[in-house]
Amino acid sequence: MTAFAADIPARLDMMRNHTGLQESALAFLRASAHTQYSYNYHWMGRPIIQYPQDIVAMQELIWQIKPDLIIETGIAHGGSLIFSASMLAQLDMHEAIEAGTTLDPAQSQRKVLGIDIDIRPHNRAAIEAHPMRSRIEMIQGSSIDGAVVQQVREFAKGYKKVLICLDSNHTHEHVLEELRAYADLTSVDSYCVVFDTLIEDMDDDTYPDRPWGKGDNPRTAVEAYLREDDRFEIDADIHDRLLITVARGGFLRRIR
């Protein structure tokens, strides 16, 4: 651990105890959710629909874990798939440089698998035309459909380091079923990241046209799942360090 990293716990303690900072962060999240702040960003040309802080957090996790496979539910415009694929490409490049070998992207075993109930033709075309395409596989169908779950689990066989990202339908029931279907594919010391747990902390009128809201969202699903499965724990240091995140309480580390 570097001296820079060793200072983080002390800084976190100050941040946690700084009432004004905590209140300001929550106020920003509530205001930014109303204005669709996360819709302003792209990754390598594709809309990513994530807060910049969460993008940085995922970069850190991918670098730390060095996964062979990243499974993502929810594709939308494909920005998150492209981001994950580009991070895996950087891992391959780093390892090739260290080994003094030539990097051949076509030979990489690292993959991103995306699942979405509706991969719209223009989004699929844009993803398939992207330079990161060789690292991406996609399945169209509900992420909790039994046949889709079986496809994903079959695809994951043989991969040793797996990172999971759940970011599709945000109702309690759907996310809980996703966790039951996929969380155990997470390798030990890796993460299952559940996005949009922030819904529980937003104003009541933030999502008037959505089937989720307070009491029925990814946060409540995570809480229910952790009562069922003690192989995971919430890594609070991540969301406490970010302050601005849609995944407070959603960074689940597999501990055994």
C-alpha positions in Angstrom: 0.0 0.0 0.0 1.3 3.5 -0.9 1.5 6.3 1.6 -1.1 8.1 -0.4 -3.5 5.2 0.0 -2.7 4.7 3.7 -4.0 8.2 4.4 -7.5 7.4 3.0 -9.0 6.0 6.2 -8.2 9.2 8.1 -9.7 11.3 5.4 -12.8 9.1 5.3 -13.3 9.6 9.0 -13.3 13.3 8.6 -15.7 13.1 5.7 -18.1 10.8 7.6 -18.2 13.2 10.5 -18.6 16.3 8.4 -22.3 17.0 8.6 -22.3 19.8 6.1 -20.5 17.7 3.5 -22.9 14.8 3.9 -25.9 17.0 3.6 -24.5 18.8 0.6 -23.8 15.5 -1.2 -27.4 14.2 -0.6 -28.8 17.6 -1.7 -26.8 17.4 -4.9 -27.9 13.8 -5.6 -31.6 14.8 -5.1 -31.3 17.9 -7.3 -29.2 16.1 -10.0 -31.7 13.2 -10.2 -34.5 15.6 -11.2 -32.3 17.2 -13.9 -31.1 13.8 -15.4 -27.5 14.8 -14.6 -26.1 11.3 -15.4 -27.4 11.6 -19.0 -24.6 14.1 -19.9 -21.7 11.7 -20.3 -20.2 9.5 -22.9 -17.5 6.8 -22.9 -15.5 6.4 -26.1 -18.4 8.0 -28.0 -21.4 6.1 -26.5 -23.8 7.5 -23.8 -22.9 5.9 -20.5 -25.6 7.3 -18.2 -23.5 7.1 -15.1 -22.2 9.6 -12.6 -18.5 10.4 -13.2 -17.7 9.4 -9.6 -19.2 5.9 -10.2 -17.2 5.5 -13.4 -14.0 6.2 -11.5 -15.0 3.8 -8.7 -15.6 1.0 -11.3 -12.2 1.7 -12.9 -10.6 1.3 -9.5 -12.4 -2.0 -8.9 -11.6 -3.4 -12.3 -7.9 -2.5 -11.9 -7.9 -4.1 -8.4 -9.8 -7.3 -9.3 -8.5 -7.8 -12.9 -11.5 -9.8 -13.9 -11.7 -12.2 -16.7 -15.4 -11.6 -17.1 -17.7 -8.7 -16.4 -21.5 -9.4 -16.5 -23.8 -6.5 -16.8 -27.6 -6.4 -16.7 -29.0 -3.4 -18.5 -27.3 -2.2 -21.8 -29.2 0.9 -22.9 -26.9 2.8 -25.3 -23.9 0.5 -24.6 -21.7 3.1 -22.9 -21.1 0.9 -19.8 -20.3 -2.1 -22.0 -17.8 -0.1 -23.9 -16.3 1.3 -20.7 -15.9 -2.2 -19.2 -14.4 -3.6 -22.5 -11.9 -0.7 -22.6 -10.8 -1.4 -19.0 -10.3 -5.0 -19.9 -8.3 -3.9 -22.9 -6.1 -1.8 -20.7 -5.5 -4.8 -18.4 -4.4 -6.9 -21.4 -2.1 -4.1 -22.6 -0.6 -3.7 -19.1 0.1 -7.5 -18.8 1.6 -7.6 -22.4 3.9 -4.7 -21.6 5.0 -6.3 -18.3 5.6 -9.6 -20.1 7.4 -8.0 -23.1 4.9 -9.6 -25.6 2.8 -8.3 -28.4 -0.9 -7.6 -27.6 -3.4 -9.3 -29.9 -6.9 -8.2 -28.9 -8.5 -11.0 -30.9 -6.7 -13.5 -28.6 -7.9 -12.0 -25.4 -10.1 -14.3 -23.2 -11.4 -11.3 -21.2 -15.0 -10.6 -22.0 -18.0 -8.4 -21.1 -21.4 -10.0 -21.2 -24.4 -7.6 -21.4 -28.1 -8.6 -20.9 -31.1 -6.5 -21.8 -34.7 -7.2 -22.4 -34.7 -4.8 -25.4 -31.5 -4.1 -27.3 -32.7 -1.5 -29.7 -31.4 -2.0 -33.3 -29.6 1.4 -33.4 -27.8 0.7 -30.1 -26.9 -2.8 -31.2 -25.5 -1.5 -34.5 -23.4 1.2 -32.7 -22.0 -1.3 -30.2 -21.2 -3.8 -33.0 -19.4 -1.1 -35.0 -17.3 0.0 -32.0 -13.6 -0.8 -31.8 -14.2 -2.6 -28.5 -16.7 -5.0 -30.1 -14.5 -8.0 -30.0 -14.6 -8.1 -26.2 -18.4 -7.8 -25.9 -21.1 -10.4 -26.1 -24.8 -9.6 -25.7 -28.0 -11.5 -24.8 -31.4 -10.1 -25.5 -34.1 -11.1 -23.0 -35.2 -10.5 -19.4 -32.3 -10.9 -17.0 -34.5 -13.0 -14.7 -35.9 -15.3 -17.3 -34.8 -18.8 -16.6 -33.5 -19.5 -20.1 -31.5 -16.3 -20.0 -30.1 -17.1 -16.6 -29.0 -20.5 -17.9 -27.3 -18.9 -20.9 -25.4 -16.5 -18.6 -24.3 -19.2 -16.2 -23.2 -21.4 -19.1 -21.2 -18.5 -20.6 -19.5 -17.9 -17.2 -18.2 -21.4 -16.9 -14.4 -21.4 -17.0 -13.9 -17.8 -15.9 -12.1 -17.5 -12.6 -12.5 -13.8 -11.8 -16.0 -12.4 -12.3 -17.4 -9.0 -11.6 -21.1 -8.4 -11.7 -23.0 -5.1 -12.4 -26.8 -5.0 -11.9 -28.4 -2.0 -13.6 -31.6 -2.9 -15.4 -35.2 -2.9 -14.0 -34.9 -1.2 -10.5 -37.9 -2.7 -8.8 -37.3 -4.6 -5.5 -38.7 -7.9 -7.0 -36.6 -7.7 -10.2 -33.3 -6.8 -8.5 -33.8 -9.4 -5.8 -34.3 -12.1 -8.5 -31.2 -10.8 -10.3 -29.2 -11.1 -7.1 -30.4 -14.7 -6.6 -29.7 -15.5 -10.2 -26.2 -14.0 -10.6 -24.6 -12.9 -7.3 -23.1 -16.3 -6.7 -21.1 -16.0 -10.0 -19.1 -13.3 -8.3 -15.6 -14.6 -7.5 -14.3 -14.3 -3.9 -12.8 -10.8 -3.3 -14.7 -9.5 -6.3 -17.8 -7.4 -6.3 -21.5 -7.5 -7.3 -22.4 -3.9 -7.8 -26.0 -2.9 -7.5 -26.7 0.4 -9.1 -29.5 3.0 -8.3 -29.8 2.1 -4.6 -30.1 5.9 -4.3 -33.8 5.7 -5.2 -34.5 5.0 -1.5 -33.1 8.4 -0.6 -34.7 10.5 -3.3 -37.7 12.8 -3.1 -41.0 11.1 -3.5 -41.7 12.7 -6.9 -38.4 11.9 -8.5 -39.6 8.9 -10.5 -43.4 9.5 -11.1 -43.5 7.5 -14.3 -41.4 4.5 -13.1 -42.6 1.3 -11.3 -40.0 1.8 -8.5 -39.7 4.3 -5.6 -39.2 4.4 -1.9 -39.6 1.0 -0.3 -39.5 -0.7 -3.7 -36.0 -0.4 -5.3 -32.5 -1.8 -5.4 -31.6 -0.7 -1.9 -34.5 -2.7 -0.4 -33.6 -5.7 -2.6 -30.0 -5.6 -1.4 -31.1 -5.5 2.2 -33.4 -8.5 1.6 -30.7 -10.5 -0.2 -28.1 -9.9 2.4 -30.5 -11.5 4.9 -30.4 -14.6 2.7 -26.8 -14.8 1.8 -23.9 -14.2 4.2 -21.2 -14.6 1.6 -21.4 -10.8 0.8 -20.9 -7.6 2.7 -21.4 -4.0 1.8 -18.1 -2.2 1.3 -19.1 1.1 2.9 -15.7 2.6 2.3 -16.4 2.9 -1.4 -19.7 4.9 -1.1 -18.3 7.0 1.8 -15.3 7.9 -0.3 -17.4 8.8 -3.4 -20.1 10.8 -1.6 -21.8 11.4 -5.0 -22.9 7.9 -6.1 -26.0 6.1 -7.2 -24.9 2.9 -5.5 -24.7 3.7 -1.8 -24.9 0.4 -0.1 -24.7 -1.3 -3.4 -21.0 -2.2 -3.6 -21.2 -5.8 -2.4 -17.9 -7.6 -1.8 -17.9 -11.4 -1.8 -16.0 -12.4 1.3 -16.2 -16.2 0.9 
